[in-house]
């Protein structure tokens, strides 16, 4: 059973990790950035904590808890539905302009931030932090490499 303090700490960490990824997206000038990534990460963390707490809430007594957990894994469906729901959110970010598709990386980032929130919600804080920092660094490096590649193309065309 999670205490209120446990839940608040997990929520705050999810907010902070979502913000790290969101800042990178804002610096890149993307539509879904800091606020979106914070909300998705925090929301996913809350849903993950709800899924953890549901067996305790629906169990009539502590003696019934093992039976509730053994007979009803439906509470795990809460996490599965976060994954699907955020997929729909990400689909709204993707735009086709002629032959080009824009927003795929940002949509994938929103989906990733939901996973970070779930990790925080279930208590896998270290993995969530390493993943967030690693992804943000990777996004930054790849964006810089893409800028360099674009600059090279422009020089060749001169």
C-alpha positions as a printed NumPy array, in Angstrom:
array([[  0.   ,   0.   ,   0.   ],
       [  1.38 ,   3.378,  -0.988],
       [  1.274,   6.228,   1.484],
       [  0.313,   9.736,   0.446],
       [  3.973,  10.722,   0.816],
       [  5.058,   7.877,  -1.514],
       [  2.513,   8.955,  -4.107],
       [  3.504,  12.621,  -3.955],
       [  7.207,  11.809,  -4.29 ],
       [  6.55 ,   9.565,  -7.301],
       [  4.35 ,  12.242,  -8.854],
       [  6.948,  14.989,  -8.348],
       [  9.675,  12.825,  -9.867],
       [  7.434,  12.064, -12.859],
       [  6.839,  15.811, -13.286],
       [ 10.577,  16.552, -13.118],
       [ 11.523,  13.821, -15.592],
       [  8.731,  14.827, -17.971],
       [ 10.003,  18.405, -17.725],
       [ 13.526,  17.366, -18.705],
       [ 12.28 ,  15.798, -21.922],
       [  9.815,  18.649, -22.481],
       [ 12.514,  21.311, -22.225],
       [ 14.449,  19.611, -25.025],
       [ 11.308,  19.607, -27.175],
       [ 10.696,  23.294, -26.424],
       [ 14.293,  24.156, -27.331],
       [ 13.747,  22.316, -30.618],
       [ 10.639,  24.461, -31.222],
       [  8.206,  21.537, -31.246],
       [  4.448,  21.808, -30.68 ],
       [  4.343,  19.363, -27.772],
       [  6.926,  20.456, -25.259],
       [  7.329,  21.194, -21.583],
       [  3.691,  21.472, -20.519],
       [  2.521,  18.523, -22.594],
       [  5.317,  16.231, -21.444],
       [  4.816,  17.186, -17.79 ],
       [  1.089,  16.487, -17.999],
       [  1.519,  13.17 , -19.817],
       [  4.216,  11.948, -17.426],
       [  2.28 ,  13.052, -14.342],
       [ -0.992,  11.599, -15.618],
       [  0.634,   8.275, -16.434],
       [  2.217,   8.17 , -12.958],
       [ -1.162,   8.793, -11.344],
       [ -2.828,   6.053, -13.392],
       [  0.007,   3.646, -12.526],
       [ -0.42 ,   4.398,  -8.821],
       [ -4.18 ,   3.908,  -9.148],
       [ -3.541,   0.477, -10.663],
       [ -1.286,  -0.399,  -7.712],
       [ -3.847,   0.823,  -5.179],
       [ -6.977,  -0.737,  -6.715],
       [ -6.554,  -4.183,  -5.11 ],
       [ -6.268,  -2.528,  -1.691],
       [ -9.317,  -0.386,  -2.348],
       [-11.602,  -3.185,  -3.59 ],
       [-10.442,  -5.79 ,  -1.054],
       [-12.967,  -6.101,   1.746],
       [-10.254,  -6.855,   4.28 ],
       [ -6.482,  -7.487,   4.398],
       [ -7.172, -11.238,   4.471],
       [ -8.946, -11.   ,   1.107],
       [ -6.129,  -9.054,  -0.577],
       [ -4.163, -12.074,  -1.913],
       [ -7.373, -13.504,  -3.36 ],
       [ -8.289, -10.185,  -4.994],
       [ -4.845,  -9.948,  -6.574],
       [ -4.848, -13.603,  -7.703],
       [ -8.344, -13.522,  -9.235],
       [ -8.399, -10.052, -10.742],
       [ -5.575,  -8.692, -12.83 ],
       [ -7.913,  -6.097, -14.34 ],
       [ -6.163,  -3.357, -12.416],
       [ -3.15 ,  -3.912, -14.678],
       [ -5.388,  -2.915, -17.579],
       [ -5.204,   0.659, -16.29 ],
       [ -1.55 ,   0.795, -17.354],
       [ -2.31 ,  -0.85 , -20.699],
       [ -4.978,   1.745, -21.41 ],
       [ -2.534,   4.573, -20.681],
       [ -0.302,   3.21 , -23.439],
       [ -3.211,   3.092, -25.895],
       [ -4.641,   6.468, -24.866],
       [ -1.332,   8.265, -25.225],
       [ -0.943,   6.632, -28.637],
       [ -4.094,   8.48 , -29.722],
       [ -2.723,  11.707, -28.268],
       [  0.476,  11.214, -30.24 ],
       [ -1.476,  10.553, -33.421],
       [ -2.921,  14.046, -33.131],
       [  0.583,  15.507, -33.233],
       [  1.544,  13.83 , -36.519],
       [  0.822,  15.934, -39.607],
       [  1.317,  15.044, -43.274],
       [  2.415,  17.961, -45.447],
       [  2.707,  16.871, -49.06 ],
       [  5.216,  14.03 , -49.164],
       [  6.667,  14.924, -45.748],
       [  5.439,  13.691, -42.38 ],
       [  6.041,  15.99 , -39.425],
       [  5.712,  15.36 , -35.71 ],
       [  6.688,  11.685, -35.569],
       [  9.553,  12.229, -33.145],
       [  7.471,  14.519, -30.969],
       [  4.624,  11.976, -30.921],
       [  7.098,   9.228, -30.   ],
       [  8.492,  11.47 , -27.282],
       [  5.029,  11.952, -25.776],
       [  4.557,   8.185, -25.785],
       [  7.989,   7.743, -24.18 ],
       [  7.168,  10.295, -21.468],
       [  4.055,   8.284, -20.624],
       [  6.294,   5.253, -20.085],
       [  8.502,   7.375, -17.82 ],
       [  5.438,   8.366, -15.805],
       [  4.386,   4.727, -15.496],
       [  7.873,   3.77 , -14.329],
       [  7.721,   6.495, -11.67 ],
       [  4.219,   5.465, -10.639],
       [  5.218,   1.843, -10.07 ],
       [  8.383,   2.863,  -8.239],
       [ 11.105,   2.19 , -10.833],
       [ 12.552,   5.652, -10.298],
       [ 16.195,   4.931, -11.146],
       [ 15.317,   3.312, -14.471],
       [ 12.944,   6.202, -15.239],
       [ 15.662,   8.768, -14.497],
       [ 18.333,   7.   , -16.539],
       [ 15.912,   6.549, -19.441],
       [ 14.799,  10.184, -19.368],
       [ 18.298,  11.584, -19.247],
       [ 19.516,   9.153, -21.892],
       [ 16.664,   9.905, -24.288],
       [ 16.994,  13.649, -23.834],
       [ 20.718,  13.506, -24.509],
       [ 20.109,  11.32 , -27.565],
       [ 17.461,  13.701, -28.924],
       [ 19.825,  16.634, -28.446],
       [ 22.76 ,  14.895, -30.142],
       [ 20.671,  13.646, -33.059],
       [ 19.157,  17.104, -33.585],
       [ 22.652,  18.629, -33.701],
       [ 23.8  ,  15.952, -36.179],
       [ 20.753,  16.647, -38.341],
       [ 21.567,  20.374, -38.346],
       [ 25.133,  19.604, -39.43 ],
       [ 23.845,  17.319, -42.195],
       [ 21.49 ,  20.045, -43.415],
       [ 24.323,  22.591, -43.409],
       [ 26.455,  20.225, -45.523],
       [ 23.62 ,  19.81 , -48.035],
       [ 23.233,  23.578, -48.307],
       [ 26.968,  24.035, -48.941],
       [ 26.929,  21.416, -51.695],
       [ 24.039,  23.226, -53.4  ],
       [ 25.864,  26.599, -53.419]])
